[in-house]
């Protein structure tokens, strides 16, 4: 049997100049829309875990040094340690690179996240168009050309509408602007690249050499993705099954088995490095959860409930931008509530319209899948299995590894960035199934589906516009909430940039016991950002803040005008700790719990501060801490 006639075969598809121009024009439009929706995020400051990462790496500034001390961050972090089962070395290599490249200019950190999102959306659109082209019918015959012209125009626009809908969707805003999780977007980019290469390898017109290059590239991208986010190892199995089934259908069973083994080897390679790191880091951490506990919880009845809840949160609610409230939580994270799951959704006309778009999208997707199944178009179905399998793996990881362990509703609402990966791959799977609708031949069915496609495109564009406005508002609210902190950080950054090249540049920080400088775990922002320049012994400048703006004078001048003012200088941070931080003040060392450190630093009477452990030597203080912890 000719390969082109096998049930798993796919029709040849090559994008013409018109489609290339349409794709590039769409990317330019998406860039503009993403910029409009997200530009206020450039005024955000670090939040939550972002500060903790900066604290945990406070004494490391060179790239290789940062990588050495943070590649296994989940097992080596000091402050709020946890998630020790996770091993994502390249995830933290990315953050180390951003730390070195961007320093404390957080506009660049957030700009990088926005650009990564734009790249992911462009690849998302490219993957949808490629899947559509591979699954579309041949158009060489006159009948094929007529059907193509009559049927496809509305549905050919669906990938563009889905890309717009996802690009500015309010439900994924935290993933884009919370730079601490930029690695997840890099993971998505790698997996989308892998999927595109696998689809190229599936093209029957591709030469053996081209297929080999594409399969090698897909394997390398999959391997890299696994070390960015552990989901990559599970996706590798899905990808391996895809190439194995594809080659089995072509009568190349041995080659398919070899390729399957190659992709499964990604799991073995990842786990080998993971287990080596667990051995290497032993004694530095204790697992906060056992894999056996995860397995046990997986078979509890609440797993089904959590799966349904997450599916509603990640797939249904993004279609309801007018009815789902998103707000900035006091701890600094974007929080998306769950009115649909909680039964608080009001079915007004706008909600009915949004749910109608959702229902239309789901109905057309299911119809396309049904027609592909009925027509035994296994090749086209295999293409759809790649993103659908990726979405299923991610949803399983979220439910089994997160929600089952922390099932308080606020946990999911505060970690809404989970939606990004699940929603993207569900939409991509949908786009790969929609071409099955071409198998309808009756004029009435073709006309009805053509109208339905047009309505879906208009509905997605409309919901995308509402989502873009909501995304802009979320970013603007966060920028407004943290405006004073941003003013402090920017003012200090400008001062350091102006003076840091001076010989012997250093400064001491004067704290006001009334107007406190913001802090994280008791450590003031300036110390977290610029500890390497702070010294009380012989500073070149003394700085302080008034109305969130930095003021500085040479240290000699400050001493002349502030006799006895040393009592208000911030004690020097010596060492961060899992429960206490250690500071040096005068001739003594002090250890303070997080809750008391902020007040201690701003107090002019530190020598007799209640709750502080004190010693004249660091070694003696460490012994006190050890004795206190044993109690």
Secondary structure, DSSP 8 states (H G I E B T S, - for coil): --GGGSTT--------HHHHHHHHHHHHHHHHHHHHHHGGGGG----THHHHHHHHTTT--SHHHHHHHHTTHHHH--TT---TT---HHHHHHHHHHHHHHTT-HHHHHHHHHHHHHHHHHHHHHHHHHHHHHHS----SHHHHHHHHHHHHHHHTHHHHHHHHHHT-GGGHHHHH-GGGHHHHHHHHHHHHHHHHHHHHH-TTS-HHHHHHHHHHHHHHHHHHHHH-THHHHHHHHHHHHHHHHHHHTT-HHHHHHHHHHHHHHHHHHHHHHHHHHHHTTTS---SS-HHHHHHHHTSTHHHHHHHHHHIIIIIGGG-TTTS-EEE-TTS-EEE--HHHHT-----HHHHHHHHHHHHHHHHHHHHHHHHHHTT-HHHHHHHHHHHHHHHHHHHHHIIIIITT---HHHHHHTGGGHHHHHHHHHHHHHHHHGGGGG--SHHHHHHHHHHHHHHHHHHHHHHHHHHHHHHHHHHHHHHHTHHHHHHHHHHHHHHHHHTTSTT--EEEB--SSS---EETTEEHHHHHHGGGB-SSS-SEEEEEETTEEEEEEHHHHHHHSTTGGGGB--EEEE--SSEEEEEETTEEEEEEHHHHHHHHH-S--TT-TT-EEESSHHHHHHHHHHHHH-
